[in-house]
Amino acid sequence: MSSVRTLDVALGARSYPIWIGPGLLHDAARWRAAIRGRHVLVVSNTTVAPLYLDAVLAGLDGLQAASLVLPDGEQYKSLQRCGEVFDALAELKANRDACVIALGGGVIGDLAGFAAACWMRGVDFLQIPTTLLAQVDSSVGGKTGVNLAAGKNLVGAFHQPRAVVVDTDTLDSLPAREYRSGLAEVVKYGAIGDAAFFAWLEREADALAARDAGAVAEAIERSCRHKAGVVARDEREDGERALLNFGHTFGHALETAGGYGQLLHGEAVAIGMVLAAALSADLGLAPAADAQRLQRLLERLELATALPAGSDAQALLQLMYLDKKNLSGQLRLILWRGIGAAEIVAAVADTAILQRLRSG
C-alpha cells in the first residue's frame, strides 16, 4: 500500500492536492503532472539547494528549466530578492504558461509564490516545502508575500499553488532548532480549533520531540487537513481563516523588533501564543489553567515561551498596530475561550496588552 497521504484543498476549479510522504522529490511522475507549461524556474536557497535541487531539476528533464539560489534567512524575504526572481524569469523568457517551483522553507515559498503571483499578472507555482513549519502551514493556502523594514508580510497576494509536495524525508536534514520551530505551528492547530488534537499532541510530545516518523507524519497530515478545511471555507481571510493567526500578532512584532534574525518564525509564534492565552485569562475570557497547559506543551517540545530579555513592551505594541487584521486603527487580536476555541477579539485596551507584555 502506498505510504503517500493525499489531501485536497477544495477551491472549485482551483482545487489542488497536498501529497505527504517519503521520497516524493524523486516521484516526478506525480508532481510533474501539475506543471502545465514548458518554462520552469526553481527558486531555492543556499542551504536547501545543495541537498535537493538536483533531484528536482532531474524531474524536469525535457522542459526549459532554470534555477535561482538565494541567500538563506528571513531577512532576505524582500522586494529586492523578489526582483531577482523576476530577472531570472525574464532571462528564461518565461511566458504566461510558466511555473515557479518553491523549493525550501517558508521564506522561499512566500517569496517565490509572490513572484509567481506578479509575473505577467499571475503564473503557476508549485510548493515543495522542506521545513516542518512550511509543510504544515505556509505552503498551504496561497498566502504569499515579502517583508518590509516596517513590518512582516506587508506586501503580498493570495495566489494558490498548483500542488503541495511534502517529502517527509527532507526533515532528516532539518536542524533541531528549525524542527522545533515548526512544531509551534502544529500546536497552533490544536489550540485554535481541535481540543482532541491538542490532547493527542500532549500524549505524543515525546515522540514528536524525538522525530518519530509515524508521529511526525500524523501531525503533518492532521495540521494540513485542518488548514485545508479552513482555506476552503475562507480563502481570503474574511473570517474564520484569521484564527490561524493565533499568536501571530505578538509573534510578528517580535520578529520585526529583532530585525528578522533574533527569533525564528515558530519561536516567535510560540511566545505569541502563550501571550495570547495569558491575555485571554487576564481578560476573563478563558481559564488560566488552559494557558498553563499550552505553555507546558510548548516547553516539552523545547520551545521558549517567554519574551526575550530586554524586550520593549511599548515598541512591541506599536509594531502590533501594523498587523493586517487590524481595522480602522483598532487592534483585532486572536484570543481564545480555552483550548480549541479561538476567536477574534476587537478593541482590547492597550493597557491590558502592555501589562501582559511587561509580565511576559
TISE-555706 format. One line per field, with one value per residue: x, y, z of N, C-alpha, C in turn; residue number from 1. Coordinates in steps of 0.1 Angstrom, whole numbers, plus 2048, in hexadecimal, padded with zeros to 3 digits. Each point is the difference from the previous one (the first is absolute). Layout:
n.xx	(X ...)
n.yy	(Y ...)
n.zz	(Z ...)
ca.xx	(X ...)
ca.yy	(Y ...)
ca.zz	(Z ...)
c.xx	(X ...)
c.yy	(Y ...)
c.zz	(Z ...)
keke	(NUM ...)
END
This chain:
n.xx	(809 7FC 80C 7FB 7FF 7F3 801 7F4 805 7F3 804 7F8 800 802 7F9 807 809 800 80C 7FE 80D 807 80C 7F8 80B 801 7F4 809 7FD 800 80B 807 7F6 804 80B 7FB 80B 808 7FD 80B 7FE 80B 7F9 80D 806 80A 7F6 7F5 805 80B 7F6 7F7 808 80B 7FA 7FD 80C 804 7F6 807 806 805 7FF 7FC 809 7FE 80A 7FC 80C 7F8 804 804 7F3 7F8 80D 800 7F6 806 7FC 80B 7FE 7F4 806 808 7F5 7FB 80C 800 7F4 805 80B 7F7 7FC 7FD 7F6 7F3 806 808 80A 7FD 80B 7F9 80D 7FA 803 7FA 80C 805 7F7 801 80E 803 7F8 805 80C 7FB 7FB 80C 808 800 7FF 809 80A 801 7FE 80B 7FB 80D 7F9 80B 7F8 800 805 808 804 7FF 806 80C 802 7F6 7F8 80B 804 803 80D 803 80B 7FC 808 7F5 800 7FB 802 805 808 7F5 7FD 7F3 807 7F6 807 807 80A 7FF 80D 7FB 80C 7FB 807 7FB 7F7 806 800 7F4 807 804 806 803 804 806 805 801 804 804 801 806 806 803 801 806 809 7FF 800 809 7F8 7FA 803 7FC 7F6 7FE 802 7F7 7F9 801 801 802 7F6 7F9 804 7FE 7F6 7F8 804 7FB 805 80B 7FF 7FC 80A 808 7FB 7FF 80C 805 7FA 805 80C 800 7FA 809 80A 7FA 7FE 80C 800 7F9 7FE 7F4 803 7FC 805 7FB 7F8 805 7FD 7FA 804 7FB 7F6 800 7FF 7F8 7FB 801 7FB 7F7 7FC 801 7FB 7F6 807 7F9 7F3 7FF 7F9 802 80D 7FE 7FB 80A 808 7FD 800 80B 804 7FB 805 80B 800 7FC 809 809 7FA 802 807 80B 800 806 7F9 7F8 803 7FF 7F5 7FC 803 7FA 7F7 800 801 7F7 7FC 805 7F5 806 7FC 80C 7FD 807 80B 7FC 7F5 7FD 7F8 804 80C 7FF 7FA 809 809 7F9 800 80B 7FB 800 7FE 808 7F6 800 80C 7F7 806 802 7FF 808 7F5 7FD 7F6 80B 806 803 800 807 802 7F9 809 7F7 808 80A 7FF 807 7FA 7F6 802 802 7F5 7F9 804 7FD 7F6 800)
n.yy	(7F4 80B 805 804 80B 800 80D 806 80B 800 804 7F6 808 806 7F6 7FB 7F6 7FA 7FD 7F7 7FF 7F5 806 80A 805 7F3 803 803 7F3 801 808 7FA 7F7 806 7FD 80B 808 807 80C 7FC 808 7FA 805 801 7FB 807 7FF 802 809 800 7FF 808 80A 7F8 7FB 80D 805 7F4 803 80A 7F4 807 807 80D 7FA 808 805 804 802 803 80A 7F9 802 803 805 7F5 800 805 80C 802 7F7 805 80B 7F9 7FC 80C 803 7F6 804 80D 7FC 7F9 80C 800 7F8 803 7F7 809 7F9 806 7F9 800 7FF 7FE 809 806 804 7F5 7F9 809 800 7F4 7FE 809 7FC 7F4 805 805 7F5 809 806 7F7 7F8 7F4 7FA 7F9 7FB 800 800 805 809 7FB 80C 7FF 7F4 805 80A 805 7F3 800 804 801 801 80B 803 80D 802 809 80A 805 7F4 7F5 7FB 80C 7FA 7FD 7F3 7FD 7F5 7F8 7F6 7F9 7FF 7F8 7FF 7F8 801 7F7 7FA 80B 7FB 7F5 809 801 80B 7FC 80B 7FE 7F4 804 809 7F5 7FA 80C 800 7F4 804 809 7F6 7F9 80A 802 7F3 7F9 800 7F8 808 80A 7F8 7FE 80D 802 7F7 806 809 7F5 7FA 80A 802 7F3 807 7F9 7F8 7F6 804 802 7F4 7FA 806 7FD 7F4 7FF 806 7F9 7F6 804 803 7F4 7FB 807 7FD 7F4 802 804 800 80B 7F7 7FD 7F5 7F3 803 80B 7F6 7FE 80D 7F6 80A 803 807 7F9 7F4 805 806 7F5 7FA 80A 800 7F3 808 7F8 801 806 7FF 7F3 7FE 7F4 804 80A 7F7 7F7 80A 803 7F3 7FF 80B 7FB 7F4 805 808 7F5 7FA 809 7FE 7F5 7FE 7FD 7F3 805 7F5 804 80D 7FB 7FA 80B 807 7F7 7FF 80D 800 7F7 808 804 807 80C 804 805 80D 803 7FE 80A 7F8 809 800 80D 7FD 7F5 807 80A 7F6 7FD 80D 7FA 7F8 7F7 7FA 80A 807 80A 7FC 7F6 7FB 7F5 7FB 7F5 7FF 7FB 7F6 7FB 7F4 803 80C 802 80D 808 807 809 80B 7F8 804 80B 805 7F8 804 80D 7FE 7F9 809 809 7F8 800)
n.zz	(800 7F9 803 7F4 808 7FC 800 801 7FA 805 7F4 7FE 7F5 80B 802 80A 7FC 80C 7FC 809 801 802 7FB 803 805 802 804 7F7 7FE 80D 804 7F7 803 80B 7F8 7FD 803 7F8 805 806 80B 804 80A 805 80B 806 809 7F9 7F8 808 807 7FA 7FC 801 80B 804 7FD 806 809 7FC 7FE 7F5 80C 7FD 808 80A 807 80B 805 80A 807 80B 803 80B 802 7F9 808 7F5 7FE 806 809 802 7FF 808 806 7FF 804 809 803 800 806 807 7FE 80D 7FA 7FD 7F9 805 806 80B 803 80C 800 80C 809 80A 802 7FB 808 80A 7FF 7FD 809 807 7FD 802 80C 7FF 7FD 7F7 80B 801 805 7FC 80C 803 80B 803 80B 805 806 80D 803 7F5 804 80C 7FB 7FE 7FE 809 7F6 7F9 80D 7F9 800 802 807 808 801 7FB 7FA 805 7F4 800 7F8 7FA 7FD 7FE 800 7FC 806 7F7 809 80A 7FF 809 7FD 808 7F5 7FB 809 7FA 7F7 806 803 80C 800 7F3 804 80B 7F8 7F7 80B 801 7F3 802 80B 7F8 7F7 80A 802 7F2 7FD 807 80A 7F8 7F6 808 805 7F3 7FE 80A 7FB 7F4 80A 807 7FA 801 80C 800 7FA 808 7F6 807 80B 7FA 7F9 80B 806 7F6 7FF 80E 800 7F6 806 80C 7FC 7F9 80B 807 7F8 800 80D 801 7F2 801 80A 7FB 805 7FF 7F4 804 804 7F3 803 807 808 7F4 806 80B 7F9 7F7 80B 806 7F5 7FE 80D 7FD 7F7 802 80B 809 7FB 7FF 7F5 800 803 7F7 7F8 804 800 7F3 7FE 807 7F9 7F5 804 804 7F5 7F9 807 7FD 7F4 807 7F4 807 804 80B 804 7F7 804 80C 7FC 7F9 80B 808 7F7 7FE 80D 800 7F7 80C 801 7FD 80C 803 802 7F5 807 807 7FE 7F7 80A 801 7FD 808 809 7FD 800 80B 800 7FB 809 7F6 80B 803 806 7F7 800 801 80A 7F8 80C 7FE 808 80C 800 7FB 803 7F4 806 7F5 801 7F7 806 7FE 7FE 800 80D 7FC 80B 7FB 7F3 803 808 7F6 7F7 80A 7FF 7F2)
ca.xx	(7F7 808 802 7FD 7F3 7FB 7F5 7FD 7FB 7F5 7FD 7F9 809 80E 803 80D 804 80C 806 809 806 80E 805 7F8 809 805 7F4 7FD 7F4 7F5 7FF 802 7F3 7FA 806 7F8 807 80E 80A 7FF 80A 801 806 804 80A 80D 800 7F8 804 80A 7FA 7F5 7FD 803 7F5 7F4 804 800 7F2 7FB 807 7F8 7FA 80A 801 80C 7FF 805 803 800 805 7F6 7FD 7F4 803 801 7F2 7FF 7FD 80D 802 7F5 805 809 7F7 7FB 80B 802 7F5 802 80B 7FB 7F5 7F4 7F4 7F5 7FE 80C 7FD 80B 800 806 807 806 7F7 7F6 805 801 7F2 7F9 806 7FE 7F1 7FD 805 7F7 7F3 802 805 7F5 7F3 7FD 803 7FF 80B 800 806 807 805 80B 800 7F4 7F7 7FA 7F8 7F3 7FA 801 7FF 7F2 7F7 802 806 80D 804 80E 800 806 807 7F5 7F8 801 7F6 7F8 7FE 7FD 7F4 7FB 803 800 809 7FA 801 80A 807 807 809 804 80E 808 802 80C 80B 7FC 806 7F7 7F9 7F6 7F5 7F8 7F9 7F4 7F7 7F7 7F5 7F7 7F8 7F5 7F4 7F9 7FC 7F5 7F3 800 805 805 80D 809 803 809 80D 806 803 80B 80A 80E 802 802 80D 80A 7FF 7FB 7FA 7F1 7FA 802 7F7 7F3 7FF 7FF 7F3 7F5 802 7FC 7F2 7F9 802 7F9 7F2 7FE 802 7F5 7F4 803 80D 807 801 7F5 7FA 806 80E 808 803 80D 80B 802 80E 808 801 80C 80C 806 806 80D 809 804 809 80D 806 7FE 80C 802 7F7 7FA 7F2 7F9 804 7F9 7F2 7FE 7FF 7F4 7F4 800 7FC 7F2 7F8 801 7F7 7F2 7FD 800 7F3 7F5 7FA 804 807 80F 805 802 80C 80B 802 807 80E 807 802 80A 80D 803 805 80D 7FE 7FF 7F2 801 806 80F 805 801 7F5 7FA 7F2 7F9 804 7F9 7F2 800 801 7F3 7F7 802 7FA 7F6 7F2 7FA 7F7 7FD 809 7FE 806 7F7 808 7FA 802 7F8 7F8 807 806 7F7 7F5 805 7F6 806 7FB 803 800 806 806 80E 805 800 80B 80D 802 804 80D 809 800 804)
ca.yy	(80C 80C 807 80E 804 80A 809 80A 80E 800 80E 800 7FE 803 7F6 7FA 7F6 800 7F2 7FF 7F3 7FF 7FE 806 808 7F7 7FB 80B 7FD 805 80E 807 801 80D 80B 801 806 7FB 807 7FE 806 7FA 80A 7F9 808 7FA 7F4 7F5 7FD 7F5 7F3 7FB 807 7F7 7F6 807 803 7F4 7FE 80A 7FD 802 80D 80B 802 808 801 80C 7FC 80C 7FE 7FA 808 808 80E 800 7FF 80E 805 800 7F2 7FD 806 7F6 7F6 806 801 7F2 7FC 807 7F9 7F4 804 7F9 805 7FF 7F2 7FD 7FB 802 7F6 805 7F5 806 802 80A 80C 7FD 7FE 80D 809 7FA 800 80E 803 7F9 808 80D 7FF 800 801 7F3 7F3 7F4 7FC 7F3 801 7F4 805 7F7 802 7FC 80B 803 7F4 800 80D 80B 7FB 7FD 80B 80A 80D 803 80E 803 809 80E 804 804 7F5 7F3 7FC 80B 800 7F2 7FD 7F3 7FA 7F2 7F8 7F5 7F4 801 7F3 7FF 7F5 800 7FD 80C 804 7FA 80A 80C 802 7FE 80D 802 7F6 804 80C 7FB 7FA 80B 801 7F4 803 80B 7FA 7FB 80B 809 7FA 7F2 7FC 7F2 800 806 7F5 7F6 806 7FE 7F2 7FD 80B 7FB 7FA 80B 806 7F7 7FF 7F3 802 7FE 80C 80D 800 802 80F 808 7FE 806 80E 804 7FD 80B 80C 7FF 802 80E 807 7FE 808 80E 801 80D 805 80A 7FC 7F5 7FE 808 7F9 7F9 809 7FF 802 806 80E 801 7FA 808 80B 7FB 7FE 80D 806 7F9 801 7F3 7F8 7FB 7F5 7F9 803 7F7 804 80C 7FC 7F9 80A 808 7F8 801 80D 801 7F8 807 80C 7FB 7FE 80E 807 7F8 7F8 7F1 7FC 801 7F3 7FD 807 7F8 7F3 804 803 7F3 7F8 807 7FE 7F2 800 808 80D 80B 806 80D 80A 801 80B 80E 804 80C 7FE 80B 7FF 7F4 804 808 7F7 7F8 808 7FF 7F3 801 7FD 80C 807 80E 804 7F8 7F3 7F4 7F5 7F3 7FB 7F3 7FD 7F4 7F8 7FC 80A 80E 809 80D 80A 80E 80B 7FD 80D 800 7FE 7F2 7FA 804 7F9 7F3 800 803 7F4 7F4)
ca.zz	(800 7FF 80D 7FD 804 7F6 805 7F5 804 7F7 7FC 7F3 7F5 805 80A 7FE 80A 809 801 80C 801 7FE 7F3 7F6 7F7 7F5 7F9 7F6 7F8 808 801 7F3 7FA 804 7F8 7F3 7F5 7FD 808 80E 808 80E 809 80C 807 800 809 7FB 7F2 7FE 805 7F9 7F3 7F4 7FF 7F9 7F2 7F9 7FD 7F6 7F4 7F5 800 801 80E 806 80E 807 80E 808 80E 809 80B 800 7FC 7F1 7FA 7FE 7F2 7F8 7FB 7F7 7F3 7FA 7FA 7F4 7F6 7FB 7F7 7F4 7F9 7FB 7F6 804 7FC 809 804 808 80E 80A 80A 80C 807 80C 80B 7FF 7F9 7F2 7FB 7FF 7F6 7F3 7FE 7FD 7F3 7F7 7FF 7FA 7F3 7F6 808 807 7F9 809 808 807 80D 805 80D 806 80F 806 801 7F3 7FC 807 800 7F5 7F2 7FD 801 7F6 805 7FB 803 805 80C 7FF 80D 809 805 7FA 7F7 7FD 7F1 7FC 7F8 801 7F3 804 7F8 7F8 809 80B 801 80D 801 80E 802 801 80E 805 800 807 80D 80B 803 7F5 802 80B 7FC 7F9 80A 805 7F7 802 80C 7FD 7FB 80B 809 7FB 7FC 801 80D 800 7FA 80A 809 7F9 800 80E 802 7F6 800 801 7F3 7F6 803 7FC 7F1 7FC 7F2 800 807 7F8 7F4 805 804 7F4 7F9 807 7FF 7F2 7FE 807 7F8 7F3 802 803 7F4 7F7 804 801 7F9 800 80E 804 80D 807 7FE 809 80C 7FE 804 80F 804 7F6 801 809 7FA 7F6 806 805 7F4 7FB 80A 800 7F3 7F9 802 80E 802 7F5 800 80A 80D 803 801 80D 80A 7FE 805 80E 804 7FC 809 80D 7FF 801 80E 806 7FD 804 7F5 800 80C 800 800 7F2 7FC 806 7F8 7F4 802 803 7F3 7F8 807 7FE 7F2 800 7FA 80A 802 806 7F7 801 809 7FB 7F7 803 7FF 7F9 7F2 7FA 7FE 7F4 7F5 7FE 7F9 7F2 7FC 7F5 805 806 7F8 805 80A 80C 801 800 804 800 80E 801 80B 805 7F6 7F5 7FE 7FD 7FA 7FE 80B 7FC 80A 80D 805 7FF 80D 803 7F8 806 80D 7FD 7FA 80B 809 7F8)
c.xx	(809 801 7FD 7F2 7FC 7F5 7FD 7FB 7F5 7FC 7FA 80A 80F 804 80E 803 80B 804 80A 806 80F 803 7F8 808 804 7F4 7FA 7F3 7F4 7FE 802 7F3 7F9 806 7FA 808 80E 80B 7FE 80C 7FF 807 803 80A 80D 801 7F9 805 80A 7FA 7F6 7FD 802 7F5 7F4 803 7FF 7F2 7FB 807 7F6 7F9 80B 800 80D 7FE 806 802 803 807 7F6 7FE 7F4 803 801 7F2 7FC 7FC 80D 802 7F5 804 809 7F9 7FB 80B 802 7F5 801 80B 7FB 7F6 7F3 7F4 7F5 7FD 80C 7FB 80D 7FF 808 806 807 7F6 7F6 805 800 7F2 7F9 805 7FD 7F1 7FC 805 7F8 7F3 802 804 7F5 7F2 7FC 803 7FF 80C 7FD 807 807 807 809 802 7F2 7F6 7F9 7F6 7F2 7F9 801 7FF 7F2 7F8 802 803 80E 804 80E 7FF 806 807 7F5 7F8 801 7F4 7F6 7FD 7FD 7F4 7FB 802 802 80A 7F8 800 80A 806 808 808 806 80E 808 802 80C 80C 7FD 806 7F6 7F8 7F5 7F4 7F7 7F7 7F3 7F6 7F7 7F4 7F7 7F8 7F5 7F3 7F7 7FA 7F4 7F3 7FF 805 804 80E 80A 803 809 80E 807 804 80D 80B 80E 804 803 80D 80B 800 7FB 7F8 7F1 7F9 801 7F7 7F1 7FD 7FF 7F3 7F5 801 7FB 7F1 7F8 801 7F9 7F1 7FD 801 7F5 7F4 803 80E 807 800 7F5 7FA 808 80F 809 804 80D 80B 801 80E 808 801 80C 80C 806 806 80E 80A 805 80A 80E 807 800 80C 801 7F8 7FC 7F0 7F9 803 7F8 7F1 7FD 7FF 7F3 7F3 7FF 7FB 7F1 7F7 800 7F8 7F2 7FC 7FF 7F3 7F4 7F9 802 806 80F 806 803 80C 80C 802 807 80F 808 802 80B 80E 804 806 80C 7FF 800 7F2 800 806 80F 803 801 7F6 7F9 7F1 7F9 804 7F9 7F1 7FE 801 7F4 7F6 801 7FA 7F5 7F2 7F9 7F7 7FD 809 7FF 807 7F5 809 7F9 803 7F8 7F8 805 804 7F6 7F5 806 7F5 808 7FA 805 801 805 808 80F 806 801 80B 80D 803 805 80E 80B 801 806 80E)
c.yy	(80C 807 80F 803 80C 808 809 80D 803 80F 800 7FD 802 7F6 7FA 7F6 804 7F1 800 7F1 801 7FE 807 809 7F8 7FA 80B 7FD 805 80F 807 802 80E 80C 800 805 7FA 808 7FE 806 7FA 80A 7F9 809 7F8 7F4 7F4 7FC 7F5 7F3 7FB 806 7F6 7F7 806 802 7F4 7FC 809 7FE 802 80D 80A 805 808 800 80D 7FD 80D 7FE 7FB 80A 809 80E 801 7FF 80F 803 7FF 7F1 7FB 805 7F6 7F5 805 800 7F2 7FB 807 7F9 7F3 802 7F9 807 7FE 7F1 7FA 7FB 803 7F5 806 7F4 805 801 80B 80D 7FE 7FE 80D 809 7FB 800 80F 804 7F9 808 80D 7FE 7FF 7FF 7F2 7F4 7F5 800 7F4 802 7F3 804 7F6 802 7FC 80C 803 7F4 801 80D 809 7FB 7FE 80C 80C 80E 801 80E 801 80A 80E 802 804 7F5 7F4 7FE 80C 801 7F2 7FF 7F2 7F9 7F1 7F8 7F6 7F3 803 7F2 800 7F3 7FF 7FC 80D 805 7FA 80A 80D 802 800 80D 802 7F6 804 80C 7FC 7FA 80B 801 7F4 802 80A 7FA 7FA 80B 808 7F9 7F1 7FB 7F1 7FF 805 7F5 7F5 805 7FF 7F1 7FC 809 7FA 7F9 80B 807 7F7 7FD 7F2 802 7FF 80C 80C 800 802 80F 808 7FE 807 80F 805 7FE 80C 80D 800 803 80F 808 7FE 808 80F 803 80D 807 80B 7FC 7F5 7FF 809 7F9 7F8 809 801 801 808 80F 804 7FB 809 80D 7FC 7FE 80D 807 7FB 801 7F3 7F7 7FA 7F4 7FA 803 7F7 803 80C 7FD 7F9 80A 808 7F8 800 80D 802 7F8 807 80C 7FC 7FE 80D 806 7F8 7F8 7F1 7FD 801 7F2 7FC 806 7F8 7F3 803 802 7F4 7F8 806 7FE 7F1 7FE 809 80D 80A 805 80E 80A 801 80B 80D 804 80D 7FF 80A 7FE 7F4 804 808 7F7 7F8 808 7FF 7F2 802 7FD 80D 807 80E 804 7F8 7F3 7F6 7F4 7F3 7FB 7F3 800 7F4 7F8 7FB 80A 80E 809 80E 80A 80E 809 7FB 80C 7FE 7FD 7F1 7F9 803 7F9 7F2 7FF 802 7F4 7F4 7FE)
c.zz	(800 80D 7FE 805 7F7 806 7F4 807 7F6 7FD 7F1 7F5 804 80B 7FD 80B 809 801 80B 800 7FD 7F1 7F5 7F6 7F4 7F8 7F6 7F8 807 7FE 7F3 7F8 803 7F8 7F2 7F4 7FF 807 80F 807 80E 809 80D 807 802 80A 7F9 7F2 800 804 7F6 7F2 7F4 7FE 7F9 7F2 7F7 7FC 7F5 7F3 7F4 7FF 800 80E 804 80F 805 80E 808 80D 809 80C 7FE 7FB 7F1 7FA 7FD 7F1 7F7 7FB 7F7 7F2 7F9 7FA 7F3 7F5 7FB 7F7 7F2 7F8 7FA 7F5 804 7FC 80A 804 808 80E 809 80B 80C 808 80C 80B 7FE 7F9 7F1 7FA 7FF 7F5 7F2 7FC 7FC 7F2 7F5 7FE 7F8 7F1 7F5 806 805 7F7 80B 809 808 80D 803 80D 806 80F 805 800 7F3 7FC 807 7FF 7F4 7F2 7FC 802 7F8 805 7FB 804 805 80B 7FC 80D 80A 806 7F7 7F6 7FC 7F1 7FC 7F8 804 7F2 803 7F7 7F8 808 80B 802 80D 801 80F 802 801 80F 806 800 807 80D 80B 803 7F6 802 80C 7FC 7F9 809 806 7F8 801 80D 7FE 7FB 80B 809 7FB 7FE 801 80D 800 7FA 80A 80A 7FA 800 80E 802 7F8 801 800 7F2 7F5 803 7FB 7F0 7FC 7F3 800 806 7F8 7F4 804 804 7F3 7F9 807 7FF 7F2 7FE 806 7F7 7F3 802 803 7F3 7F6 804 800 7FA 803 80E 804 80D 807 7FE 809 80D 7FF 805 80F 804 7F6 801 80A 7F9 7F5 805 806 7F5 7FB 809 800 7F2 7F8 801 80E 803 7F3 801 80A 80E 805 802 80D 80C 7FF 804 80F 805 7FD 80A 80E 800 801 80F 808 7FE 804 7F6 801 80D 7FF 7FF 7F1 7FA 806 7F8 7F3 802 803 7F4 7F8 807 7FE 7F2 7FE 7FA 80C 801 806 7F6 802 80A 7FA 7F6 805 7FD 7F8 7F1 7F9 7FE 7F3 7F4 7FE 7F9 7F1 7FB 7F6 805 806 7F6 807 80C 80D 7FF 800 803 7FF 80E 801 80C 808 7F5 7F5 7FD 7FE 7FB 7FE 80A 7FC 80C 80E 804 7FF 80E 804 7F9 806 80D 7FE 7FA 80B 80A 7FA 7FE)
keke	(1 2 3 4 5 6 7 8 9 10 11 12 13 14 15 16 17 18 19 20 21 22 23 24 25 26 27 28 29 30 31 32 33 34 35 36 37 38 39 40 41 42 43 44 45 46 47 48 49 50 51 52 53 54 55 56 57 58 59 60 61 62 63 64 65 66 67 68 69 70 71 72 73 74 75 76 77 78 79 80 81 82 83 84 85 86 87 88 89 90 91 92 93 94 95 96 97 98 99 100 101 102 103 104 105 106 107 108 109 110 111 112 113 114 115 116 117 118 119 120 121 122 123 124 125 126 127 128 129 130 131 132 133 134 135 136 137 138 139 140 141 142 143 144 145 146 147 148 149 150 151 152 153 154 155 156 157 158 159 160 161 162 163 164 165 166 167 168 169 170 171 172 173 174 175 176 177 178 179 180 181 182 183 184 185 186 187 188 189 190 191 192 193 194 195 196 197 198 199 200 201 202 203 204 205 206 207 208 209 210 211 212 213 214 215 216 217 218 219 220 221 222 223 224 225 226 227 228 229 230 231 232 233 234 235 236 237 238 239 240 241 242 243 244 245 246 247 248 249 250 251 252 253 254 255 256 257 258 259 260 261 262 263 264 265 266 267 268 269 270 271 272 273 274 275 276 277 278 279 280 281 282 283 284 285 286 287 288 289 290 291 292 293 294 295 296 297 298 299 300 301 302 303 304 305 306 307 308 309 310 311 312 313 314 315 316 317 318 319 320 321 322 323 324 325 326 327 328 329 330 331 332 333 334 335 336 337 338 339 340 341 342 343 344 345 346 347 348 349 350 351 352 353 354 355 356 357 358 359 360)
END
